[in-house]
Amino acid sequence: MIFIVLAVLATIGLAYWQWCRFTSAQGDFQNLGYALQWPIFGAFIVVVYRKYIQYERERLNGDEMAAVPKAHRESMTEIPEDFIHLPGQRVPTDLNSQEILTDDRRQQARKSDPSSSPAEHAKNTQPDND
C-alpha cells in the first residue's frame, strides 16, 4: 500500500513539474501533454491495485477462477473439437456429426512404405549368422 501511495504522489509531482514547465516562458504543448498524462498514470495504478485486491479476495474465499464470471464457469469445460484443423484432417460438414476426427498421417505413411512396418524393421535389424 505504501508503494501505491508513493507512486501516486510521484505521478502528481511529475504532473505539477510539467505544468510549471508549460507555464514558463520556455514551455510548449508537449509539456502540457505530459502534465495531463501523469495523473492518468496515477489513476491507472490505483485501478490496477483495486482490481488485484478484488481478485485476491475472491481467491481467498474459495473461488479458484476469480477472473471468470460465475455465470460462465460451468460452460467452459473443454476445447471444442473444431477449434484447430490440422493438415490432412477430415472436417465434418455437419456440426452434429458423431464422426471422430483423427490425425492418421503416420498410419497412412506406414501403409505407403512397407519397409517402415515393425516386422520389416525387426528383420532388418537382426544380425545375419551366415
Backbone atoms as SQL, in Angstrom:
CREATE TABLE atoms (id INTEGER PRIMARY KEY, chain TEXT, resi INTEGER, resn TEXT, atom TEXT, x REAL, y REAL, z REAL);
INSERT INTO atoms VALUES
  (1, 'A', 1, 'MET', 'N', 0.821, -1.185, 0.000),
  (2, 'A', 1, 'MET', 'CA', 0.000, 0.000, 0.000),
  (3, 'A', 1, 'MET', 'C', 0.873, 1.260, 0.000),
  (4, 'A', 2, 'ILE', 'N', 1.997, 1.185, 0.680),
  (5, 'A', 2, 'ILE', 'CA', 2.911, 2.338, 0.719),
  (6, 'A', 2, 'ILE', 'C', 3.439, 2.629, -0.680),
  (7, 'A', 3, 'PHE', 'N', 3.730, 1.557, -1.429),
  (8, 'A', 3, 'PHE', 'CA', 4.220, 1.734, -2.799),
  (9, 'A', 3, 'PHE', 'C', 3.177, 2.444, -3.665),
  (10, 'A', 4, 'ILE', 'N', 1.909, 2.098, -3.488),
  (11, 'A', 4, 'ILE', 'CA', 0.838, 2.719, -4.275),
  (12, 'A', 4, 'ILE', 'C', 0.758, 4.210, -3.958),
  (13, 'A', 5, 'VAL', 'N', 0.822, 4.551, -2.677),
  (14, 'A', 5, 'VAL', 'CA', 0.758, 5.955, -2.274),
  (15, 'A', 5, 'VAL', 'C', 1.953, 6.720, -2.833),
  (16, 'A', 6, 'LEU', 'N', 3.151, 6.137, -2.734),
  (17, 'A', 6, 'LEU', 'CA', 4.348, 6.800, -3.266),
  (18, 'A', 6, 'LEU', 'C', 4.269, 6.955, -4.779),
  (19, 'A', 7, 'ALA', 'N', 3.764, 5.951, -5.462),
  (20, 'A', 7, 'ALA', 'CA', 3.656, 6.028, -6.919),
  (21, 'A', 7, 'ALA', 'C', 2.665, 7.113, -7.339),
  (22, 'A', 8, 'VAL', 'N', 1.531, 7.209, -6.660),
  (23, 'A', 8, 'VAL', 'CA', 0.544, 8.238, -6.995),
  (24, 'A', 8, 'VAL', 'C', 1.101, 9.625, -6.680),
  (25, 'A', 9, 'LEU', 'N', 1.776, 9.757, -5.551),
  (26, 'A', 9, 'LEU', 'CA', 2.389, 11.054, -5.225),
  (27, 'A', 9, 'LEU', 'C', 3.460, 11.428, -6.249),
  (28, 'A', 10, 'ALA', 'N', 4.201, 10.449, -6.720),
  (29, 'A', 10, 'ALA', 'CA', 5.220, 10.721, -7.739),
  (30, 'A', 10, 'ALA', 'C', 4.570, 11.184, -9.043),
  (31, 'A', 11, 'THR', 'N', 3.474, 10.566, -9.449),
  (32, 'A', 11, 'THR', 'CA', 2.809, 10.990, -10.688),
  (33, 'A', 11, 'THR', 'C', 2.213, 12.393, -10.539),
  (34, 'A', 12, 'ILE', 'N', 1.685, 12.703, -9.358),
  (35, 'A', 12, 'ILE', 'CA', 1.160, 14.059, -9.128),
  (36, 'A', 12, 'ILE', 'C', 2.300, 15.078, -9.161),
  (37, 'A', 13, 'GLY', 'N', 3.430, 14.728, -8.543),
  (38, 'A', 13, 'GLY', 'CA', 4.587, 15.619, -8.565),
  (39, 'A', 13, 'GLY', 'C', 5.126, 15.832, -9.971),
  (40, 'A', 14, 'LEU', 'N', 5.175, 14.774, -10.769),
  (41, 'A', 14, 'LEU', 'CA', 5.643, 14.912, -12.150),
  (42, 'A', 14, 'LEU', 'C', 4.664, 15.743, -12.980),
  (43, 'A', 15, 'ALA', 'N', 3.363, 15.593, -12.711),
  (44, 'A', 15, 'ALA', 'CA', 2.375, 16.408, -13.420),
  (45, 'A', 15, 'ALA', 'C', 2.548, 17.887, -13.058),
  (46, 'A', 16, 'TYR', 'N', 2.778, 18.177, -11.790),
  (47, 'A', 16, 'TYR', 'CA', 2.989, 19.553, -11.361),
  (48, 'A', 16, 'TYR', 'C', 4.252, 20.139, -11.998),
  (49, 'A', 17, 'TRP', 'N', 5.314, 19.344, -12.052),
  (50, 'A', 17, 'TRP', 'CA', 6.564, 19.785, -12.665),
  (51, 'A', 17, 'TRP', 'C', 6.365, 20.110, -14.144),
  (52, 'A', 18, 'GLN', 'N', 5.624, 19.265, -14.867),
  (53, 'A', 18, 'GLN', 'CA', 5.379, 19.520, -16.282),
  (54, 'A', 18, 'GLN', 'C', 4.461, 20.733, -16.465),
  (55, 'A', 19, 'TRP', 'N', 3.504, 20.933, -15.541),
  (56, 'A', 19, 'TRP', 'CA', 2.637, 22.106, -15.624),
  (57, 'A', 19, 'TRP', 'C', 3.453, 23.387, -15.422),
  (58, 'A', 20, 'CYS', 'N', 4.378, 23.349, -14.474),
  (59, 'A', 20, 'CYS', 'CA', 5.248, 24.514, -14.257),
  (60, 'A', 20, 'CYS', 'C', 6.112, 24.795, -15.476),
  (61, 'A', 21, 'ARG', 'N', 6.596, 23.773, -16.125),
  (62, 'A', 21, 'ARG', 'CA', 7.387, 23.950, -17.343),
  (63, 'A', 21, 'ARG', 'C', 6.527, 24.513, -18.461),
  (64, 'A', 22, 'PHE', 'N', 5.263, 24.071, -18.546),
  (65, 'A', 22, 'PHE', 'CA', 4.367, 24.572, -19.587),
  (66, 'A', 22, 'PHE', 'C', 4.064, 26.055, -19.395),
  (67, 'A', 23, 'THR', 'N', 3.855, 26.473, -18.155),
  (68, 'A', 23, 'THR', 'CA', 3.516, 27.879, -17.894),
  (69, 'A', 23, 'THR', 'C', 4.731, 28.800, -17.913),
  (70, 'A', 24, 'SER', 'N', 5.928, 28.221, -17.955),
  (71, 'A', 24, 'SER', 'CA', 7.124, 29.082, -18.026),
  (72, 'A', 24, 'SER', 'C', 7.291, 29.600, -19.458),
  (73, 'A', 25, 'ALA', 'N', 8.248, 30.491, -19.628),
  (74, 'A', 25, 'ALA', 'CA', 8.478, 31.089, -20.950),
  (75, 'A', 25, 'ALA', 'C', 8.999, 30.072, -21.954),
  (76, 'A', 26, 'GLN', 'N', 9.671, 29.033, -21.483),
  (77, 'A', 26, 'GLN', 'CA', 10.242, 28.039, -22.391),
  (78, 'A', 26, 'GLN', 'C', 9.326, 26.837, -22.629),
  (79, 'A', 27, 'GLY', 'N', 8.169, 26.833, -22.006),
  (80, 'A', 27, 'GLY', 'CA', 7.269, 25.691, -22.116),
  (81, 'A', 27, 'GLY', 'C', 6.570, 25.623, -23.463),
  (82, 'A', 28, 'ASP', 'N', 6.162, 24.424, -23.838),
  (83, 'A', 28, 'ASP', 'CA', 5.408, 24.234, -25.069),
  (84, 'A', 28, 'ASP', 'C', 4.272, 23.239, -24.819),
  (85, 'A', 29, 'PHE', 'N', 3.566, 22.867, -25.871),
  (86, 'A', 29, 'PHE', 'CA', 2.402, 21.998, -25.711),
  (87, 'A', 29, 'PHE', 'C', 2.780, 20.559, -25.368),
  (88, 'A', 30, 'GLN', 'N', 4.006, 20.179, -25.624),
  (89, 'A', 30, 'GLN', 'CA', 4.452, 18.841, -25.206),
  (90, 'A', 30, 'GLN', 'C', 4.444, 18.749, -23.680),
  (91, 'A', 31, 'ASN', 'N', 4.859, 19.805, -23.003),
  (92, 'A', 31, 'ASN', 'CA', 4.812, 19.819, -21.538),
  (93, 'A', 31, 'ASN', 'C', 3.375, 19.765, -21.032),
  (94, 'A', 32, 'LEU', 'N', 2.450, 20.410, -21.730),
  (95, 'A', 32, 'LEU', 'CA', 1.042, 20.336, -21.359),
  (96, 'A', 32, 'LEU', 'C', 0.530, 18.900, -21.503),
  (97, 'A', 33, 'GLY', 'N', 0.934, 18.236, -22.567),
  (98, 'A', 33, 'GLY', 'CA', 0.538, 16.830, -22.761),
  (99, 'A', 33, 'GLY', 'C', 1.033, 15.959, -21.624),
  (100, 'A', 34, 'TYR', 'N', 2.285, 16.147, -21.241),
  (101, 'A', 34, 'TYR', 'CA', 2.827, 15.366, -20.120),
  (102, 'A', 34, 'TYR', 'C', 2.115, 15.705, -18.809),
  (103, 'A', 35, 'ALA', 'N', 1.777, 16.996, -18.627),
  (104, 'A', 35, 'ALA', 'CA', 1.084, 17.406, -17.401),
  (105, 'A', 35, 'ALA', 'C', -0.280, 16.748, -17.293),
  (106, 'A', 36, 'LEU', 'N', -0.924, 16.491, -18.417),
  (107, 'A', 36, 'LEU', 'CA', -2.215, 15.797, -18.408),
  (108, 'A', 36, 'LEU', 'C', -2.054, 14.278, -18.360),
  (109, 'A', 37, 'GLN', 'N', -0.939, 13.795, -18.826),
  (110, 'A', 37, 'GLN', 'CA', -0.703, 12.351, -18.905),
  (111, 'A', 37, 'GLN', 'C', -0.358, 11.743, -17.544),
  (112, 'A', 38, 'TRP', 'N', 0.422, 12.423, -16.730),
  (113, 'A', 38, 'TRP', 'CA', 0.865, 11.849, -15.464),
  (114, 'A', 38, 'TRP', 'C', -0.270, 11.529, -14.498),
  (115, 'A', 39, 'PRO', 'N', -1.296, 12.371, -14.349),
  (116, 'A', 39, 'PRO', 'CA', -2.410, 11.981, -13.473),
  (117, 'A', 39, 'PRO', 'C', -3.158, 10.743, -13.982),
  (118, 'A', 40, 'ILE', 'N', -3.205, 10.556, -15.290),
  (119, 'A', 40, 'ILE', 'CA', -3.845, 9.350, -15.843),
  (120, 'A', 40, 'ILE', 'C', -3.055, 8.113, -15.421),
  (121, 'A', 41, 'PHE', 'N', -1.726, 8.205, -15.438),
  (122, 'A', 41, 'PHE', 'CA', -0.899, 7.085, -14.965),
  (123, 'A', 41, 'PHE', 'C', -1.168, 6.786, -13.494),
  (124, 'A', 42, 'GLY', 'N', -1.309, 7.843, -12.685),
  (125, 'A', 42, 'GLY', 'CA', -1.600, 7.650, -11.259),
  (126, 'A', 42, 'GLY', 'C', -2.939, 6.971, -11.049),
  (127, 'A', 43, 'ALA', 'N', -3.950, 7.377, -11.811),
  (128, 'A', 43, 'ALA', 'CA', -5.266, 6.741, -11.707),
  (129, 'A', 43, 'ALA', 'C', -5.194, 5.286, -12.148),
  (130, 'A', 44, 'PHE', 'N', -4.408, 5.000, -13.170),
  (131, 'A', 44, 'PHE', 'CA', -4.247, 3.618, -13.641),
  (132, 'A', 44, 'PHE', 'C', -3.642, 2.745, -12.545),
  (133, 'A', 45, 'ILE', 'N', -2.662, 3.245, -11.833),
  (134, 'A', 45, 'ILE', 'CA', -2.047, 2.482, -10.741),
  (135, 'A', 45, 'ILE', 'C', -3.083, 2.134, -9.684),
  (136, 'A', 46, 'VAL', 'N', -3.938, 3.088, -9.329),
  (137, 'A', 46, 'VAL', 'CA', -4.971, 2.846, -8.313),
  (138, 'A', 46, 'VAL', 'C', -5.981, 1.814, -8.804),
  (139, 'A', 47, 'VAL', 'N', -6.418, 1.903, -10.065),
  (140, 'A', 47, 'VAL', 'CA', -7.407, 0.968, -10.610),
  (141, 'A', 47, 'VAL', 'C', -6.838, -0.451, -10.653),
  (142, 'A', 48, 'VAL', 'N', -5.598, -0.588, -11.081),
  (143, 'A', 48, 'VAL', 'CA', -4.976, -1.909, -11.157),
  (144, 'A', 48, 'VAL', 'C', -4.829, -2.505, -9.758),
  (145, 'A', 49, 'TYR', 'N', -4.442, -1.712, -8.789),
  (146, 'A', 49, 'TYR', 'CA', -4.301, -2.205, -7.419),
  (147, 'A', 49, 'TYR', 'C', -5.645, -2.672, -6.853),
  (148, 'A', 50, 'ARG', 'N', -6.698, -1.894, -7.079),
  (149, 'A', 50, 'ARG', 'CA', -8.027, -2.286, -6.582),
  (150, 'A', 50, 'ARG', 'C', -8.496, -3.579, -7.236),
  (151, 'A', 51, 'LYS', 'N', -8.257, -3.740, -8.529),
  (152, 'A', 51, 'LYS', 'CA', -8.670, -4.966, -9.212),
  (153, 'A', 51, 'LYS', 'C', -7.882, -6.165, -8.680),
  (154, 'A', 52, 'TYR', 'N', -6.598, -5.979, -8.432),
  (155, 'A', 52, 'TYR', 'CA', -5.770, -7.050, -7.866),
  (156, 'A', 52, 'TYR', 'C', -6.297, -7.468, -6.494),
  (157, 'A', 53, 'ILE', 'N', -6.634, -6.503, -5.660),
  (158, 'A', 53, 'ILE', 'CA', -7.173, -6.815, -4.330),
  (159, 'A', 53, 'ILE', 'C', -8.503, -7.563, -4.453),
  (160, 'A', 54, 'GLN', 'N', -9.338, -7.171, -5.416),
  (161, 'A', 54, 'GLN', 'CA', -10.610, -7.866, -5.631),
  (162, 'A', 54, 'GLN', 'C', -10.376, -9.325, -6.014),
  (163, 'A', 55, 'TYR', 'N', -9.446, -9.582, -6.916),
  (164, 'A', 55, 'TYR', 'CA', -9.138, -10.974, -7.316),
  (165, 'A', 55, 'TYR', 'C', -8.595, -11.778, -6.144),
  (166, 'A', 56, 'GLU', 'N', -7.755, -11.167, -5.332),
  (167, 'A', 56, 'GLU', 'CA', -7.203, -11.871, -4.176),
  (168, 'A', 56, 'GLU', 'C', -8.296, -12.222, -3.167),
  (169, 'A', 57, 'ARG', 'N', -9.229, -11.312, -2.944),
  (170, 'A', 57, 'ARG', 'CA', -10.345, -11.615, -2.028),
  (171, 'A', 57, 'ARG', 'C', -11.181, -12.778, -2.546),
  (172, 'A', 58, 'GLU', 'N', -11.475, -12.777, -3.843),
  (173, 'A', 58, 'GLU', 'CA', -12.254, -13.874, -4.423),
  (174, 'A', 58, 'GLU', 'C', -11.511, -15.201, -4.300),
  (175, 'A', 59, 'ARG', 'N', -10.197, -15.166, -4.511),
  (176, 'A', 59, 'ARG', 'CA', -9.413, -16.394, -4.420),
  (177, 'A', 59, 'ARG', 'C', -9.378, -16.907, -2.989),
  (178, 'A', 60, 'LEU', 'N', -9.256, -16.008, -2.020),
  (179, 'A', 60, 'LEU', 'CA', -9.233, -16.425, -0.620),
  (180, 'A', 60, 'LEU', 'C', -10.581, -16.943, -0.148),
  (181, 'A', 61, 'ASN', 'N', -11.662, -16.509, -0.796),
  (182, 'A', 61, 'ASN', 'CA', -12.996, -17.005, -0.462),
  (183, 'A', 61, 'ASN', 'C', -13.297, -18.354, -1.102),
  (184, 'A', 62, 'GLY', 'N', -12.365, -18.913, -1.808),
  (185, 'A', 62, 'GLY', 'CA', -12.542, -20.235, -2.385),
  (186, 'A', 62, 'GLY', 'C', -12.823, -20.257, -3.865),
  (187, 'A', 63, 'ASP', 'N', -12.862, -19.125, -4.509),
  (188, 'A', 63, 'ASP', 'CA', -13.067, -19.086, -5.953),
  (189, 'A', 63, 'ASP', 'C', -11.715, -19.260, -6.631),
  (190, 'A', 64, 'GLU', 'N', -11.479, -20.447, -7.210),
  (191, 'A', 64, 'GLU', 'CA', -10.185, -20.700, -7.833),
  (192, 'A', 64, 'GLU', 'C', -10.041, -19.957, -9.155),
  (193, 'A', 65, 'MET', 'N', -11.157, -19.711, -9.824),
  (194, 'A', 65, 'MET', 'CA', -11.123, -18.999, -11.092),
  (195, 'A', 65, 'MET', 'C', -11.708, -17.610, -10.887),
  (196, 'A', 66, 'ALA', 'N', -11.013, -16.756, -10.169),
  (197, 'A', 66, 'ALA', 'CA', -11.566, -15.469, -9.765),
  (198, 'A', 66, 'ALA', 'C', -11.804, -14.526, -10.932),
  (199, 'A', 67, 'ALA', 'N', -11.036, -14.634, -12.003),
  (200, 'A', 67, 'ALA', 'CA', -11.164, -13.692, -13.113),
  (201, 'A', 67, 'ALA', 'C', -12.314, -14.035, -14.045),
  (202, 'A', 68, 'VAL', 'N', -12.937, -15.194, -13.882),
  (203, 'A', 68, 'VAL', 'CA', -14.024, -15.622, -14.755),
  (204, 'A', 68, 'VAL', 'C', -15.350, -15.391, -14.043),
  (205, 'A', 69, 'PRO', 'N', -16.302, -14.726, -14.704),
  (206, 'A', 69, 'PRO', 'CA', -17.614, -14.547, -14.066),
  (207, 'A', 69, 'PRO', 'C', -18.254, -15.888, -13.726),
  (208, 'A', 70, 'LYS', 'N', -18.951, -15.951, -12.613),
  (209, 'A', 70, 'LYS', 'CA', -19.523, -17.211, -12.139),
  (210, 'A', 70, 'LYS', 'C', -20.525, -17.798, -13.122),
  (211, 'A', 71, 'ALA', 'N', -21.195, -16.976, -13.911),
  (212, 'A', 71, 'ALA', 'CA', -22.183, -17.480, -14.867),
  (213, 'A', 71, 'ALA', 'C', -21.528, -18.297, -15.978),
  (214, 'A', 72, 'HIS', 'N', -20.265, -18.027, -16.292),
  (215, 'A', 72, 'HIS', 'CA', -19.598, -18.708, -17.405),
  (216, 'A', 72, 'HIS', 'C', -18.718, -19.872, -16.964),
  (217, 'A', 73, 'ARG', 'N', -18.576, -20.110, -15.703),
  (218, 'A', 73, 'ARG', 'CA', -17.651, -21.135, -15.222),
  (219, 'A', 73, 'ARG', 'C', -18.091, -22.540, -15.585),
  (220, 'A', 74, 'GLU', 'N', -19.379, -22.812, -15.542),
  (221, 'A', 74, 'GLU', 'CA', -19.869, -24.165, -15.821),
  (222, 'A', 74, 'GLU', 'C', -19.823, -24.484, -17.307),
  (223, 'A', 75, 'SER', 'N', -19.932, -23.465, -18.159),
  (224, 'A', 75, 'SER', 'CA', -19.983, -23.726, -19.595),
  (225, 'A', 75, 'SER', 'C', -18.596, -23.981, -20.183),
  (226, 'A', 76, 'MET', 'N', -17.532, -23.536, -19.530),
  (227, 'A', 76, 'MET', 'CA', -16.188, -23.725, -20.059),
  (228, 'A', 76, 'MET', 'C', -15.585, -24.997, -19.461),
  (229, 'A', 77, 'THR', 'N', -15.768, -26.116, -20.156),
  (230, 'A', 77, 'THR', 'CA', -15.263, -27.378, -19.632),
  (231, 'A', 77, 'THR', 'C', -14.201, -28.003, -20.526),
  (232, 'A', 78, 'GLU', 'N', -14.257, -27.758, -21.834),
  (233, 'A', 78, 'GLU', 'CA', -13.274, -28.349, -22.731),
  (234, 'A', 78, 'GLU', 'C', -13.148, -27.517, -23.989),
  (235, 'A', 79, 'ILE', 'N', -12.085, -27.775, -24.743),
  (236, 'A', 79, 'ILE', 'CA', -11.853, -27.090, -26.003),
  (237, 'A', 79, 'ILE', 'C', -12.701, -27.766, -27.073),
  (238, 'A', 80, 'PRO', 'N', -13.410, -27.012, -27.900),
  (239, 'A', 80, 'PRO', 'CA', -14.223, -27.638, -28.939),
  (240, 'A', 80, 'PRO', 'C', -13.365, -28.417, -29.933),
  (241, 'A', 81, 'GLU', 'N', -13.949, -29.466, -30.519),
  (242, 'A', 81, 'GLU', 'CA', -13.225, -30.317, -31.460),
  (243, 'A', 81, 'GLU', 'C', -12.790, -29.552, -32.702),
  (244, 'A', 82, 'ASP', 'N', -13.578, -28.597, -33.142),
  (245, 'A', 82, 'ASP', 'CA', -13.260, -27.888, -34.372),
  (246, 'A', 82, 'ASP', 'C', -12.444, -26.618, -34.134),
  (247, 'A', 83, 'PHE', 'N', -11.786, -26.507, -32.985),
  (248, 'A', 83, 'PHE', 'CA', -11.007, -25.319, -32.651),
  (249, 'A', 83, 'PHE', 'C', -9.790, -25.182, -33.559),
  (250, 'A', 84, 'ILE', 'N', -9.075, -26.286, -33.791),
  (251, 'A', 84, 'ILE', 'CA', -7.883, -26.281, -34.638),
  (252, 'A', 84, 'ILE', 'C', -8.048, -27.373, -35.687),
  (253, 'A', 85, 'HIS', 'N', -7.789, -27.032, -36.936),
  (254, 'A', 85, 'HIS', 'CA', -7.838, -28.013, -38.024),
  (255, 'A', 85, 'HIS', 'C', -6.414, -28.319, -38.453),
  (256, 'A', 86, 'LEU', 'N', -6.008, -29.571, -38.331),
  (257, 'A', 86, 'LEU', 'CA', -4.676, -29.989, -38.729),
  (258, 'A', 86, 'LEU', 'C', -4.670, -30.328, -40.209),
  (259, 'A', 87, 'PRO', 'N', -3.521, -30.196, -40.879),
  (260, 'A', 87, 'PRO', 'CA', -3.451, -30.568, -42.292),
  (261, 'A', 87, 'PRO', 'C', -3.751, -32.064, -42.449),
  (262, 'A', 88, 'GLY', 'N', -4.562, -32.403, -43.426),
  (263, 'A', 88, 'GLY', 'CA', -4.914, -33.800, -43.663),
  (264, 'A', 88, 'GLY', 'C', -6.038, -34.303, -42.790),
  (265, 'A', 89, 'GLN', 'N', -6.554, -33.478, -41.939),
  (266, 'A', 89, 'GLN', 'CA', -7.613, -33.893, -41.031),
  (267, 'A', 89, 'GLN', 'C', -8.951, -33.726, -41.730),
  (268, 'A', 90, 'ARG', 'N', -9.799, -34.718, -41.586),
  (269, 'A', 90, 'ARG', 'CA', -11.131, -34.645, -42.177),
  (270, 'A', 90, 'ARG', 'C', -12.011, -33.789, -41.281),
  (271, 'A', 91, 'VAL', 'N', -12.696, -32.850, -41.894),
  (272, 'A', 91, 'VAL', 'CA', -13.574, -31.957, -41.149),
  (273, 'A', 91, 'VAL', 'C', -15.007, -32.281, -41.541),
  (274, 'A', 92, 'PRO', 'N', -15.871, -32.643, -40.581),
  (275, 'A', 92, 'PRO', 'CA', -17.253, -32.961, -40.947),
  (276, 'A', 92, 'PRO', 'C', -18.000, -31.702, -41.382),
  (277, 'A', 93, 'THR', 'N', -18.904, -31.871, -42.340),
  (278, 'A', 93, 'THR', 'CA', -19.692, -30.736, -42.792),
  (279, 'A', 93, 'THR', 'C', -20.860, -30.483, -41.858),
  (280, 'A', 94, 'ASP', 'N', -21.328, -31.521, -41.197),
  (281, 'A', 94, 'ASP', 'CA', -22.431, -31.393, -40.252),
  (282, 'A', 94, 'ASP', 'C', -21.845, -31.266, -38.851),
  (283, 'A', 95, 'LEU', 'N', -22.173, -30.193, -38.143),
  (284, 'A', 95, 'LEU', 'CA', -21.609, -29.987, -36.816),
  (285, 'A', 95, 'LEU', 'C', -22.144, -30.981, -35.795),
  (286, 'A', 96, 'ASN', 'N', -23.301, -31.586, -36.066),
  (287, 'A', 96, 'ASN', 'CA', -23.870, -32.567, -35.143),
  (288, 'A', 96, 'ASN', 'C', -23.393, -33.978, -35.463),
  (289, 'A', 97, 'SER', 'N', -22.468, -34.111, -36.375),
  (290, 'A', 97, 'SER', 'CA', -21.968, -35.428, -36.777),
  (291, 'A', 97, 'SER', 'C', -21.203, -36.066, -35.617),
  (292, 'A', 98, 'GLN', 'N', -21.322, -37.384, -35.486),
  (293, 'A', 98, 'GLN', 'CA', -20.631, -38.101, -34.422),
  (294, 'A', 98, 'GLN', 'C', -19.284, -38.646, -34.895),
  (295, 'A', 99, 'GLU', 'N', -18.861, -38.266, -36.101),
  (296, 'A', 99, 'GLU', 'CA', -17.585, -38.731, -36.630),
  (297, 'A', 99, 'GLU', 'C', -16.440, -38.215, -35.753),
  (298, 'A', 100, 'ILE', 'N', -15.531, -39.100, -35.410),
  (299, 'A', 100, 'ILE', 'CA', -14.389, -38.722, -34.585),
  (300, 'A', 100, 'ILE', 'C', -13.257, -38.320, -35.516),
  (301, 'A', 101, 'LEU', 'N', -12.740, -37.138, -35.316),
  (302, 'A', 101, 'LEU', 'CA', -11.658, -36.641, -36.145),
  (303, 'A', 101, 'LEU', 'C', -10.333, -37.151, -35.595),
  (304, 'A', 102, 'THR', 'N', -9.572, -37.814, -36.440),
  (305, 'A', 102, 'THR', 'CA', -8.280, -38.339, -36.008),
  (306, 'A', 102, 'THR', 'C', -7.201, -37.871, -36.967),
  (307, 'A', 103, 'ASP', 'N', -6.009, -37.805, -36.460),
  (308, 'A', 103, 'ASP', 'CA', -4.847, -37.463, -37.265),
  (309, 'A', 103, 'ASP', 'C', -4.157, -38.779, -37.606),
  (310, 'A', 104, 'ASP', 'N', -4.397, -39.278, -38.805),
  (311, 'A', 104, 'ASP', 'CA', -3.874, -40.591, -39.192),
  (312, 'A', 104, 'ASP', 'C', -2.773, -40.477, -40.243),
  (313, 'A', 105, 'ARG', 'N', -2.011, -39.401, -40.221),
  (314, 'A', 105, 'ARG', 'CA', -0.951, -39.217, -41.208),
  (315, 'A', 105, 'ARG', 'C', 0.153, -40.253, -41.040),
  (316, 'A', 106, 'ARG', 'N', 0.498, -40.615, -39.814),
  (317, 'A', 106, 'ARG', 'CA', 1.556, -41.621, -39.607),
  (318, 'A', 106, 'ARG', 'C', 1.122, -42.988, -40.118),
  (319, 'A', 107, 'GLN', 'N', -0.139, -43.341, -39.867),
  (320, 'A', 107, 'GLN', 'CA', -0.634, -44.631, -40.346),
  (321, 'A', 107, 'GLN', 'C', -0.647, -44.681, -41.867),
  (322, 'A', 108, 'GLN', 'N', -1.036, -43.604, -42.505),
  (323, 'A', 108, 'GLN', 'CA', -1.034, -43.567, -43.965),
  (324, 'A', 108, 'GLN', 'C', 0.382, -43.666, -44.514),
  (325, 'A', 109, 'ALA', 'N', 1.342, -43.028, -43.839),
  (326, 'A', 109, 'ALA', 'CA', 2.735, -43.099, -44.300),
  (327, 'A', 109, 'ALA', 'C', 3.279, -44.510, -44.160),
  (328, 'A', 110, 'ARG', 'N', 2.906, -45.217, -43.089),
  (329, 'A', 110, 'ARG', 'CA', 3.364, -46.599, -42.911),
  (330, 'A', 110, 'ARG', 'C', 2.771, -47.527, -43.962),
  (331, 'A', 111, 'LYS', 'N', 1.504, -47.301, -44.322),
  (332, 'A', 111, 'LYS', 'CA', 0.867, -48.139, -45.339),
  (333, 'A', 111, 'LYS', 'C', 1.512, -47.947, -46.697),
  (334, 'A', 112, 'SER', 'N', 1.928, -46.736, -47.001),
  (335, 'A', 112, 'SER', 'CA', 2.514, -46.473, -48.309),
  (336, 'A', 112, 'SER', 'C', 3.964, -46.932, -48.391),
  (337, 'A', 113, 'ASP', 'N', 4.644, -47.092, -47.248),
  (338, 'A', 113, 'ASP', 'CA', 6.049, -47.522, -47.239),
  (339, 'A', 113, 'ASP', 'C', 6.151, -48.822, -46.442),
  (340, 'A', 114, 'PRO', 'N', 6.174, -49.998, -47.127),
  (341, 'A', 114, 'PRO', 'CA', 6.184, -51.271, -46.397),
  (342, 'A', 114, 'PRO', 'C', 7.464, -51.503, -45.599),
  (343, 'A', 115, 'SER', 'N', 8.557, -50.835, -45.929),
  (344, 'A', 115, 'SER', 'CA', 9.800, -51.056, -45.180),
  (345, 'A', 115, 'SER', 'C', 9.744, -50.445, -43.787),
  (346, 'A', 116, 'SER', 'N', 8.734, -49.619, -43.523),
  (347, 'A', 116, 'SER', 'CA', 8.643, -48.994, -42.210),
  (348, 'A', 116, 'SER', 'C', 7.771, -49.789, -41.248),
  (349, 'A', 117, 'SER', 'N', 7.283, -50.965, -41.650),
  (350, 'A', 117, 'SER', 'CA', 6.458, -51.767, -40.750),
  (351, 'A', 117, 'SER', 'C', 7.328, -52.376, -39.658),
  (352, 'A', 118, 'PRO', 'N', 6.771, -52.682, -38.496),
  (353, 'A', 118, 'PRO', 'CA', 7.569, -53.230, -37.398),
  (354, 'A', 118, 'PRO', 'C', 8.218, -54.579, -37.740),
  (355, 'A', 119, 'ALA', 'N', 7.534, -55.428, -38.514),
  (356, 'A', 119, 'ALA', 'CA', 8.109, -56.730, -38.884),
  (357, 'A', 119, 'ALA', 'C', 9.315, -56.546, -39.790),
  (358, 'A', 120, 'GLU', 'N', 9.205, -55.651, -40.763),
  (359, 'A', 120, 'GLU', 'CA', 10.341, -55.380, -41.649),
  (360, 'A', 120, 'GLU', 'C', 11.488, -54.749, -40.869),
  (361, 'A', 121, 'HIS', 'N', 11.176, -53.894, -39.932),
  (362, 'A', 121, 'HIS', 'CA', 12.213, -53.245, -39.128),
  (363, 'A', 121, 'HIS', 'C', 12.952, -54.279, -38.275),
  (364, 'A', 122, 'ALA', 'N', 12.213, -55.223, -37.688),
  (365, 'A', 122, 'ALA', 'CA', 12.844, -56.256, -36.863),
  (366, 'A', 122, 'ALA', 'C', 13.718, -57.160, -37.724),
  (367, 'A', 123, 'LYS', 'N', 13.254, -57.500, -38.930),
  (368, 'A', 123, 'LYS', 'CA', 14.031, -58.370, -39.820),
  (369, 'A', 123, 'LYS', 'C', 15.313, -57.669, -40.265),
  (370, 'A', 124, 'ASN', 'N', 15.246, -56.382, -40.518),
  (371, 'A', 124, 'ASN', 'CA', 16.410, -55.633, -40.980),
  (372, 'A', 124, 'ASN', 'C', 17.420, -55.369, -39.882),
  (373, 'A', 125, 'THR', 'N', 17.025, -55.394, -38.620),
  (374, 'A', 125, 'THR', 'CA', 17.947, -55.087, -37.536),
  (375, 'A', 125, 'THR', 'C', 18.578, -56.336, -36.925),
  (376, 'A', 126, 'GLN', 'N', 18.092, -57.550, -37.267),
  (377, 'A', 126, 'GLN', 'CA', 18.688, -58.775, -36.711),
  (378, 'A', 126, 'GLN', 'C', 19.992, -59.072, -37.436),
  (379, 'A', 127, 'PRO', 'N', 21.031, -59.479, -36.701),
  (380, 'A', 127, 'PRO', 'CA', 22.306, -59.792, -37.356),
  (381, 'A', 127, 'PRO', 'C', 22.206, -61.101, -38.134),
  (382, 'A', 128, 'ASP', 'N', 22.889, -61.177, -39.266),
  (383, 'A', 128, 'ASP', 'CA', 22.942, -62.399, -40.073),
  (384, 'A', 128, 'ASP', 'C', 24.023, -63.316, -39.510),
  (385, 'A', 129, 'ASN', 'N', 23.699, -64.605, -39.352),
  (386, 'A', 129, 'ASN', 'CA', 24.672, -65.583, -38.865),
  (387, 'A', 129, 'ASN', 'C', 25.072, -66.512, -39.994),
  (388, 'A', 130, 'ASP', 'N', 25.289, -66.007, -41.178),
  (389, 'A', 130, 'ASP', 'CA', 25.669, -66.839, -42.337),
  (390, 'A', 130, 'ASP', 'C', 27.122, -67.170, -42.333);
